[in-house]
Amino acid sequence: MTAPFFQGQDLAFSYPDAPGALEGVSLDLAPGEALGIVGANGAGKSTLLLLLAGVLPPSRGRFVLDGAKIPTPFPPSVRRRLGVVFQDPDDQLFLPTVYEDVAFGPRHRGLSPQEVHAAAWGALERVGARHLAPRMPHALSGGEKRLAALAAALAPAPDVLLLDEPSAALDPRARRHLIELLRSLPEARIVASHDLDLVLDVCPRVMILREGHLFAQGATADLLYDAPLLDAAGLELPLSHRP
């Protein structure tokens, strides 16, 4: 197996009204790997993703990137290597046009205007959304917003993409397009999702969380076809494999 280049070790976090929201979870990610994170509501998926993105500081644990410990809060040099796609695209699209949202990250990396333009158009091209560039984000459909948010995350050229429920509220065609897109990306990806069929299609390896703890991890097909294991974690078989 390729040596990991991004790791979270013994991570823990508590909210004021939810102590032990995450407790002692570790993960590693190899370059270009796609890792799924699944679990029932309240299992800690989104919390773990926010810790990995540097949005929340862990109450315990450490992060390693390229063999070096990352200080918390993450410095800008580390944040630039992590692209985040939030569960609700409206949390990340805030400028007057899609182009401005996608150009925001490259512009704040200090690139020249020509480099910013190339990065923004290149990211929109990668997700098949160049036609959305002049549109106002609030006027987009749910699927279009997700494409715009993904382009905005890709534009600064991150090493790791962190995606929270990327298929939520998508119609079947938009969902299929998203799956094909996620499978084609060369960046390392961590996908937290209730959509077990998407995880099966995109992620060769999966982690199952239960009540803030790591419950199981391994090959996606092995774990997500195991009905008793899923039942113990508060999950059900993927729709494609139910009788």
Phi, psi and chi 1 to 4 in degrees:
 res  aa     phi    psi   chi1   chi2   chi3   chi4
   1 MET       -  140.3  178.8  178.5  174.3      -
   2 THR   -61.4  138.0  -55.1      -      -      -
   3 ALA   -60.8  138.9      -      -      -      -
   4 PRO   -66.5  147.2   23.5  -32.6      -      -
   5 PHE  -118.4  -10.9   81.5  106.0      -      -
   6 PHE  -133.0  125.4 -177.0   48.8      -      -
   7 GLN  -137.9  145.1  -62.4  171.7  -73.8      -
   8 GLY  -119.5  127.8      -      -      -      -
   9 GLN  -121.4  123.4  -59.3  172.7  -12.7      -
  10 ASP    53.2   48.4 -167.4   30.0      -      -
  11 LEU   -79.1  137.5  -58.9  176.3      -      -
  12 ALA  -140.0  149.6      -      -      -      -
  13 PHE  -157.3  143.5 -175.4   81.6      -      -
  14 SER  -130.8  137.1  -67.1      -      -      -
  15 TYR   -89.7  158.7  -64.1   99.4      -      -
  16 PRO   -55.2  -36.5  -27.5   35.7      -      -
  17 ASP  -102.7    8.3   59.6  -14.6      -      -
  18 ALA  -147.7   74.0      -      -      -      -
  19 PRO   -62.7  144.3   21.3  -31.3      -      -
  20 GLY    71.1   30.9      -      -      -      -
  21 ALA   -60.6  -31.1      -      -      -      -
  22 LEU  -143.1  136.2 -156.2   69.8      -      -
  23 GLU  -144.8  109.3 -173.1   61.2   41.2      -
  24 GLY    66.4   38.7      -      -      -      -
  25 VAL   -96.3  131.4  174.4      -      -      -
  26 SER  -123.3  148.3  -62.4      -      -      -
  27 LEU  -152.0  159.8   63.6   77.9      -      -
  28 ASP  -138.0  152.9   56.1   74.0      -      -
  29 LEU  -137.8  128.9 -172.1   70.1      -      -
  30 ALA   -90.7  158.8      -      -      -      -
  31 PRO   -56.6  130.0  -24.4   34.1      -      -
  32 GLY    78.0   -2.4      -      -      -      -
  33 GLU   -77.3  150.7 -178.1 -177.0   14.0      -
  34 ALA  -114.3  118.0      -      -      -      -
  35 LEU  -115.6  128.0  171.5   66.5      -      -
  36 GLY   -95.5  145.9      -      -      -      -
  37 ILE  -125.9  119.1  -59.8  174.3      -      -
  38 VAL  -128.3  163.3  -57.1      -      -      -
  39 GLY   165.9  162.4      -      -      -      -
  40 ALA   -68.6  169.8      -      -      -      -
  41 ASN   -54.0  134.4  -75.2  -25.5      -      -
  42 GLY    82.4    4.7      -      -      -      -
  43 ALA   -74.1  -21.7      -      -      -      -
  44 GLY   114.4   10.6      -      -      -      -
  45 LYS   -60.7  -55.3  -58.7 -174.8  -59.0  -61.6
  46 SER   -65.3  -37.9  -67.6      -      -      -
  47 THR   -60.7  -45.7  -61.8      -      -      -
  48 LEU   -60.8  -42.9  176.6   57.4      -      -
  49 LEU   -62.8  -40.4 -146.8   66.5      -      -
  50 LEU   -67.9  -32.8  -68.2  173.1      -      -
  51 LEU   -66.4  -44.9  -67.8  179.6      -      -
  52 LEU   -65.0  -29.4  -64.4  171.0      -      -
  53 ALA   -82.4   -9.1      -      -      -      -
  54 GLY    81.0    9.5      -      -      -      -
  55 VAL   -75.2  -39.8  175.8      -      -      -
  56 LEU  -111.2  140.0  -65.5  176.4      -      -
  57 PRO   -87.2  133.6   30.8  -32.1      -      -
  58 PRO   -69.0  147.8   28.0  -34.8      -      -
  59 SER   -79.5  -17.7   55.7      -      -      -
  60 ARG  -156.2  152.4 -172.4 -179.0   74.6 -112.6
  61 GLY   113.6  176.2      -      -      -      -
  62 ARG  -147.8  163.8   69.8  174.9 -164.3  156.6
  63 PHE  -121.8  146.6  -57.3   92.9      -      -
  64 VAL  -131.4  132.7  176.6      -      -      -
  65 LEU  -131.8  123.9 -176.8   63.9      -      -
  66 ASP    53.6   37.5  -76.3  -17.9      -      -
  67 GLY    82.5   -1.9      -      -      -      -
  68 ALA  -114.1  137.1      -      -      -      -
  69 LYS   -64.9  137.3 -177.2  179.1  178.0 -179.0
  70 ILE   -96.0  127.9  -54.1  171.3      -      -
  71 PRO   -71.9  152.0   25.6  -32.7      -      -
  72 THR  -116.8  138.4   51.4      -      -      -
  73 PRO   -64.1  155.7   24.5  -33.6      -      -
  74 PHE   -62.1  135.7  -68.8  173.4      -      -
  75 PRO   -73.7  162.6   25.5  -32.8      -      -
  76 PRO   -55.3  -34.7  -26.8   34.6      -      -
  77 SER   -62.3  -29.5   60.0      -      -      -
  78 VAL   -84.1  -43.2  170.7      -      -      -
  79 ARG   -57.4  -34.2  -71.6 -177.1  179.4  -86.0
  80 ARG   -65.8  -20.3  -76.2 -164.7  -68.5  -91.8
  81 ARG   -91.8   -1.1  -59.9 -177.6   67.8  178.8
  82 LEU  -120.1  120.8  -54.4  173.1      -      -
  83 GLY  -104.9  127.6      -      -      -      -
  84 VAL  -114.8  132.6 -175.2      -      -      -
  85 VAL  -118.4  108.6 -179.2      -      -      -
  86 PHE   -74.8  161.4  -67.4  105.7      -      -
  87 GLN   -59.5  -40.2 -178.9  172.4  -12.3      -
  88 ASP  -106.3  110.4 -174.7  -11.0      -      -
  89 PRO   -57.2  -26.0  -20.2   30.6      -      -
  90 ASP   -65.5  -17.5  -71.1  -33.1      -      -
  91 ASP   -76.1  -11.9  -70.0  -21.3      -      -
  92 GLN  -123.7  -14.9  125.2  178.1   43.7      -
  93 LEU  -102.5  112.0  -57.8  172.9      -      -
  94 PHE  -137.9   -0.6   57.2   92.1      -      -
  95 LEU  -101.0  169.4  -69.6  171.7      -      -
  96 PRO   -63.7  -29.7  -25.2   34.7      -      -
  97 THR  -132.8  160.3   68.5      -      -      -
  98 VAL   -60.8  -42.0  167.9      -      -      -
  99 TYR   -57.6  -44.7  176.0   84.8      -      -
 100 GLU   -64.3  -37.2  -69.8  173.4   89.5      -
 101 ASP   -64.2  -44.0  -91.9  -46.1      -      -
 102 VAL   -69.4  -33.6  176.7      -      -      -
 103 ALA   -78.4  -12.4      -      -      -      -
 104 PHE   -59.2  -48.6 -179.2   85.5      -      -
 105 GLY   -63.4  -52.5      -      -      -      -
 106 PRO   -58.3  -37.8  -26.2   35.1      -      -
 107 ARG   -62.7  -37.6 -174.5  170.6  -71.1  120.4
 108 HIS   -84.6    2.4  -77.8   75.8      -      -
 109 ARG   -88.9   -1.7  -73.1 -174.0   59.9 -172.6
 110 GLY    81.5   22.1      -      -      -      -
 111 LEU   -74.9  159.8  -58.6 -178.4      -      -
 112 SER   -69.6  160.6   69.9      -      -      -
 113 PRO   -54.9  -38.1  -27.4   35.5      -      -
 114 GLN   -66.8  -40.2  -65.2   79.5    9.1      -
 115 GLU   -68.6  -38.6  -69.2  169.5  -34.3      -
 116 VAL   -60.9  -46.5  169.0      -      -      -
 117 HIS   -61.3  -45.2 -174.9   72.3      -      -
 118 ALA   -63.8  -40.6      -      -      -      -
 119 ALA   -66.7  -42.6      -      -      -      -
 120 ALA   -66.9  -48.0      -      -      -      -
 121 TRP   -66.5  -36.1  -82.1  110.4      -      -
 122 GLY   -64.1  -41.4      -      -      -      -
 123 ALA   -66.8  -42.1      -      -      -      -
 124 LEU   -63.2  -38.1  -72.7  164.8      -      -
 125 GLU   -64.1  -41.5  177.7   71.5   28.1      -
 126 ARG   -61.2  -34.2  -70.5 -179.7   68.7 -172.5
 127 VAL   -99.0    5.6  -55.3      -      -      -
 128 GLY    69.7   38.2      -      -      -      -
 129 ALA  -130.8   26.6      -      -      -      -
 130 ARG   -61.2  -30.5  -70.2 -171.2   63.7  162.7
 131 HIS   -67.6  -15.6   62.4  -69.6      -      -
 132 LEU   -86.2   -8.5  -60.7  179.1      -      -
 133 ALA   -51.1  -45.2      -      -      -      -
 134 PRO   -85.4   -2.4   30.6  -33.5      -      -
 135 ARG   -77.0  154.4  -59.5  -85.9  -57.7  -82.0
 136 MET   -83.2  127.9  -64.9 -178.6  -69.1      -
 137 PRO   -54.7  -37.5  -29.2   37.1      -      -
 138 HIS   -69.1  -15.1   72.8  -93.1      -      -
 139 ALA   -94.9    1.9      -      -      -      -
 140 LEU   -83.1  158.1  -58.4  179.2      -      -
 141 SER   -73.2  169.9   69.8      -      -      -
 142 GLY   -59.4  -43.5      -      -      -      -
 143 GLY   -65.7  -40.0      -      -      -      -
 144 GLU   -65.4  -39.3  -70.0  169.8  -25.2      -
 145 LYS   -61.7  -38.7  -73.3 -178.7  179.8 -179.6
 146 ARG   -67.3  -38.9  -69.2 -161.5  177.6  -83.0
 147 LEU   -63.8  -42.0  -70.0  179.2      -      -
 148 ALA   -64.3  -41.5      -      -      -      -
 149 ALA   -65.5  -38.8      -      -      -      -
 150 LEU   -66.6  -41.8 -178.8   55.4      -      -
 151 ALA   -61.0  -40.4      -      -      -      -
 152 ALA   -63.8  -35.5      -      -      -      -
 153 ALA   -72.5  -33.1      -      -      -      -
 154 LEU   -80.1  -27.6  -72.7  169.7      -      -
 155 ALA   -57.5  -37.9      -      -      -      -
 156 PRO   -77.1    6.0  -15.6   30.5      -      -
 157 ALA    61.0   60.3      -      -      -      -
 158 PRO   -75.1  161.1   31.4  -36.7      -      -
 159 ASP   -85.9  -28.3  -65.2  -50.2      -      -
 160 VAL  -130.6  134.3 -178.2      -      -      -
 161 LEU  -106.9  131.0  -82.2  174.9      -      -
 162 LEU  -115.2  115.7  -54.7  164.3      -      -
 163 LEU  -120.9  124.6  -57.8  107.5      -      -
 164 ASP  -105.7  113.0 -168.8    4.7      -      -
 165 GLU    48.7   58.1  -61.2  -69.3   -4.5      -
 166 PRO   -65.7  -22.0   24.3  -34.5      -      -
 167 SER   -98.9    5.6   63.3      -      -      -
 168 ALA   -58.0  129.9      -      -      -      -
 169 ALA    66.9   17.1      -      -      -      -
 170 LEU   -88.6  145.5  -66.0 -175.8      -      -
 171 ASP   -76.2  167.1   62.7   42.4      -      -
 172 PRO   -56.5  -40.8  -28.8   36.9      -      -
 173 ARG   -67.8  -44.3  177.7  175.4  -67.8 -176.0
 174 ALA   -64.8  -36.7      -      -      -      -
 175 ARG   -64.8  -44.1  178.9 -178.4  171.2  -82.0
 176 ARG   -62.9  -41.2  172.7   49.9   54.3 -172.1
 177 HIS   -61.3  -41.8  175.5   64.5      -      -
 178 LEU   -63.1  -44.0  174.6   70.9      -      -
 179 ILE   -60.5  -45.6  -72.0  172.3      -      -
 180 GLU   -62.3  -38.5  -67.7  170.3   -5.3      -
 181 LEU   -66.5  -47.1  178.5   58.5      -      -
 182 LEU   -63.3  -35.3  -67.2 -179.9      -      -
 183 ARG   -68.3  -27.4  -68.2 -178.8   66.0  176.7
 184 SER   -86.0  -14.2   72.4      -      -      -
 185 LEU   -72.6  136.7  -65.2  176.1      -      -
 186 PRO   -82.0  -17.4   30.4  -35.2      -      -
 187 GLU   -66.7  150.4  -69.4   84.6   -0.2      -
 188 ALA   -63.6  141.2      -      -      -      -
 189 ARG  -132.6  137.3  -71.3  137.0  -70.6  158.8
 190 ILE  -118.2  120.5  -61.8  178.1      -      -
 191 VAL  -117.7  112.5 -178.8      -      -      -
 192 ALA   -97.1  123.6      -      -      -      -
 193 SER  -159.5  149.2 -177.4      -      -      -
 194 HIS   -82.9  -14.2  -76.4  109.8      -      -
 195 ASP   -82.7   88.5 -173.8  -16.1      -      -
 196 LEU   -67.0  -29.9  -59.4 -167.3      -      -
 197 ASP   -66.0  -40.0  -70.4  -82.3      -      -
 198 LEU   -62.4  -44.3  176.6  143.2      -      -
 199 VAL   -61.2  -40.6  172.9      -      -      -
 200 LEU   -60.1  -39.8  -84.0  168.4      -      -
 201 ASP   -75.3  -30.1  -78.1  -18.3      -      -
 202 VAL  -106.2  -35.1  173.1      -      -      -
 203 CYS  -115.6  113.7  -56.1      -      -      -
 204 PRO   -67.4  -23.1  -21.0   32.7      -      -
 205 ARG  -127.0  146.8 -172.5  163.1   63.3   94.9
 206 VAL  -139.9  150.0   69.0      -      -      -
 207 MET  -116.0  135.8  -62.2  172.1   56.7      -
 208 ILE  -109.6  124.2  -60.3  176.8      -      -
 209 LEU  -101.3  147.0  -59.0 -176.6      -      -
 210 ARG  -143.1  119.6 -176.1  177.0   72.8  171.7
 211 GLU    50.6   44.4  -62.9  177.1   -7.3      -
 212 GLY    83.1    0.3      -      -      -      -
 213 HIS  -116.6  155.3  -66.1   78.9      -      -
 214 LEU   -74.2  119.3  177.0   60.6      -      -
 215 PHE   -95.8  -40.0  179.7   65.8      -      -
 216 ALA  -161.8  155.1      -      -      -      -
 217 GLN  -152.5  151.6   63.2  177.3  -37.3      -
 218 GLY   159.1 -161.6      -      -      -      -
 219 ALA   -62.4  133.1      -      -      -      -
 220 THR   -58.3  -46.6  -56.6      -      -      -
 221 ALA   -63.3  -36.3      -      -      -      -
 222 ASP   -64.6  -43.9  -69.0  -17.6      -      -
 223 LEU   -82.3  -40.5  -61.9 -172.1      -      -
 224 LEU   -82.7   -3.2  -62.3 -166.9      -      -
 225 TYR  -100.5    1.7  -63.8  159.6      -      -
 226 ASP   -95.2   93.3 -172.3  -27.2      -      -
 227 ALA   -60.2  -45.8      -      -      -      -
 228 PRO   -61.7  -39.3  -25.5   36.2      -      -
 229 LEU   -63.3  -46.6  176.9   77.2      -      -
 230 LEU   -62.8  -41.0  -66.7  176.9      -      -
 231 ASP   -60.5  -40.1 -176.6   64.1      -      -
 232 ALA   -66.2  -24.4      -      -      -      -
 233 ALA   -94.1    4.3      -      -      -      -
 234 GLY    79.5   23.2      -      -      -      -
 235 LEU  -119.9  169.7  -61.2  169.4      -      -
 236 GLU  -124.4  163.2  -64.0 -176.6  -12.1      -
 237 LEU   -54.9  148.2  -76.4  169.2      -      -
 238 PRO   -54.1  148.3  -23.0   32.3      -      -
 239 LEU   -55.2  -36.3  -71.9  170.9      -      -
 240 SER   -70.0  -10.9   59.2      -      -      -
 241 HIS  -125.3   20.6  -73.7   77.6      -      -
 242 ARG   -89.6  145.2  -66.5 -178.7 -165.7  173.9
 243 PRO   -64.2      -   15.0  -19.6      -      -
